[in-house]
Amino acid sequence: MNFLRGVMGGQSAGPQHTEAETIQKLCDRVASSTLLDDRRNAVRALKSLSKKYRLEVGIQAMEHLIHVLQTDRSDSEIIGYALDTLYNIISNDEEEEVEENSTRQSEDLGSQFTEIFIKQQENVTLLLSLLEEFDFHVRWPGVKLLTSLLKQLGPQVQQIILVSPMGVSRLMDLLADSREVIRNDGVLLLQALTRNNGAIQKIVAFENAFERLLDIITEEGNSDGGIVVEDCLILLQNLLKNNNSNQNFFKEGSYIQRMKPWFEVGDENSGWSAQKVTNLHLMLQLVRVLVSPNNPPGATSSCQKAMFQCGLLQQLCTILMATGVPADILTETINTVSEVIRGCQVNQDYFASVNAPSNPPRPAIVVLLMSMVNERQPFVLRCAVLYCFQCFLYKNQKGQGEIVSTLLPSTIDATGISVSAGQLLCGGLFSTDSLSNWCAAVALAHALQENATQKEQLLRVQLATSIGNPPVSLLQQCTNILSQGSKIQTRVGLLMLLCTWLSNCPIAVTHFLHNSANVPFLTGQIAENLGEEEQLVQGLCALLLGISIYFNDNSLESYTKEKLKQLIEKRIGKENFIEKLGFISKHEFYSRASQKPQPNFPSPEYMIFDHEFTKLVKELEEIIQKTFKYSTNEEKRQKKNKQTLQNEIQICSHFQVVVRDMDLQLEELKQQISTLKCQNEQLQTAVTQQVSQIQQHKDQYNLLKVQLGKDNQPQGSYNDGSQMNGIQPEEIGRLREEIEELKSNQELQNQLAEKDSLIENLKSSQPSPGANEESSATDSARDSEQIADLKQVIFSA
């Protein structure tokens, strides 16, 4: 604590000498007094001094107060005083009396004391254990102290709680406390605990937090509730925002259905208090968290369907068409409905059927578009309507067709009594308000997005410019306004519309090139050296001209791909053209628009690029640049290489089929081998079993031989007809015969041995080699006869 002592010594206005001595004496009493009453009174006195002399009490008393928490847990009163004192030392909440220039020093002081307290992780664990005490004088100050620690050094305290056994679970019990002040402060504690920590968010969610928080919101009166509802909604946002696991758990737990009563706002005379506006704003934001375009598509789609099935979307549309709704709530409701229907066909179809309560009824889309092209409406509201229209058309070819059809001659209401969406868009496209021009152009471009059919249909639209003059096509009217030198915002909007219209549509390119004035206008715009403000327009003109080349089907002899390239090289220069094309993606507003679909701009001047258009630029910019990088011969070579590559691809495809067939055959053979292996294993098992059985029989046979040998002894007492060791008498008789036969063979063997001995004796008694040969022959003949006789006896036996 030396650095804190330095801060204390450096203060210009420190406590009087007597107060410092008092604090020291009180600390001594807390540390050394043996009587609980004395320690309690000393801690109470430190509490009273801790707000005014925060630094001094913190330096001298913190260690003693922590010791009190450890040793005096049996006395709730002294524990409560110690917790309150620590809260006063660490917290920065009581700063009304502090001068403005010392606020930063006070905040640093709180973080420094917090760092000292959590340096020993056991202190936080001790505080968590104290929160299990039901006593109000312990639990409430404990909740406030832990909340203050989290506000000062959130990530470090979060990590300590995360590794503490049952740390988060203990804190969840606060939501079930019957005392509202503890429950409400428990919500604030969980807010600080779950901020920017996905692991803790998941634990809190699976500890039944959603159920408890929704119960509290219902008990407090939903949107009509007080600040407690606001705190619960902020905590729910912490748990769900950017946390796909918790979002899925929220949906699977059927908690989306419980959100519907939030938006039953009653009649227009019920009043809109500031707290109700805040609550409803947070509720709408919570719905948007679940269906945000940044979420995984599958998760967003399932939440969108659930919101339609439970009637939540219908309830939001009711607020959308209601009267007397505050402007900021109406704007946020439009944004919320936008994301609930975005890319979901069922929800988009329902939204198309919603009518405003007017006489005669008008579609909600028409009413919203009227606000978008009305320059008297707030800017944020007009942006929200544009976003809603974009989301309605996103991946909705049916809706795109319905919007374009309102512009076609056969569907226009000749009486002029009812106005259509297409008429409103055309009116906004050609009004004197540049913001209306931009919004209408972008909205119409979304009606053509990735829809070649509607791009061709829109070519049929004819406009009556003035009485007596023949009608002109919508495409030509856009280029006419573009050439009149209107505001940059208007020109950017029209160029984005034309680029979207002509991309992937050769027929539209042909119609555009058919007007002989269009190409000279574009080349003239690109070739000029204009200021920075006009560079964006030059880049968009280059993109439009590049699209006219890349998607050109060469149906116009005067404007084929090759002739347009030659024209650009002659009047602009290939390098200059590519440089101008690069101005688009290098613009500062381009990256801002590419980040998210919602057109969210701080002011009208920033409304330049559309999100979907930035995708188109990213897709086409490189393609167009490559188109201009190659000469004619290079293009031919590229085409030849491309053809060669296609041939190689076909050959590869053929071999792939062959390899696939061989793989199938190989797989069949593998299956056959596997089957044979199984059969072989079964046979091997059977053979092993049979060998085992044979061995068992041999063992039984040997055993019986031994036992039957004993039966032949005179002392044998077994009966011939009896069963022995489970062997039948017939088998015993047979074995006995075999034994008798073996015995007789043994006797013969003995006789044979005797005869062999006799033969050897006879051989040894033969005369010497010099004896009479006749005598030898006679003896040999006699010996041979005797040997033959012996063998005959042996074999006959």
Secondary structure, DSSP 4 states (H G I P E B T S, - for coil): -HHHHHHHHH-SS---HHHHHHHHHHHHHHHH--SHHHHHHHHHHHHHHHTTTHHHHHHHHHHHHHHHHHH-TT-HHHHHHHHHHHHHHH-----TTS-GGGHHHHHHHHHHHHHHHHHSHHHHHHHHHHTT---HHHHHHHHHHHHHHHHHSHHHHHHHHHHSTTHHHHHHGGGG-SSHHHHHHHHHHHHHHHTT-HHHHHHHHHTTHHHHHHHHHHHTTGGG--HHHHHHHHHHHHHHTT-HHHHHHHHHTT-SGGGGGGG----GGG---HHHHHHHHHHHHHHHHHT-TTS-HHHHHHHHHHHHHTTHHHHHHHHHH-SS--HHHHHHHHHHHHHHHTT-HHHHHHHHH-EES-SS-EEHHHHHHHHHT-TTS-HHHHHHHHHHHHHHHTT-HHHHHHHHHTTSGGGS-TT-SS--HHHHHHHHHTSS-HHHHHHHHHHHHHHHTT-HHHHHHHTT-EE--STTSPPEEHHHHHHHHHHTT--HHHHHHHHHHHHHHHTT-HHHHHHHHHSTTHHHHHHHHHHS---HHHHHHHHHHHHHHHHHHHT--S-SGGG-HHHHHHHHHHHT-HHHHHHHHTHHHHSHHHHHHHH-SS---SSGGG----HHHHHHHHHHHHHHHHHHHS-HHHHHHHHHHHHHHHHHHHHHHHHHHHHHHHHHHHHHHHHHHHHHHHHHHHHHHHHHHHHHHHHHHHHHHHHHHHHHHHHTSTT----TTS-BTTB-HHHHHHHHHHHHHHHHHHHHHHHHHHHHHHHHHHHHTPPPTTS-HHHHHHHHHHHHHHHHHHHHHHHH-
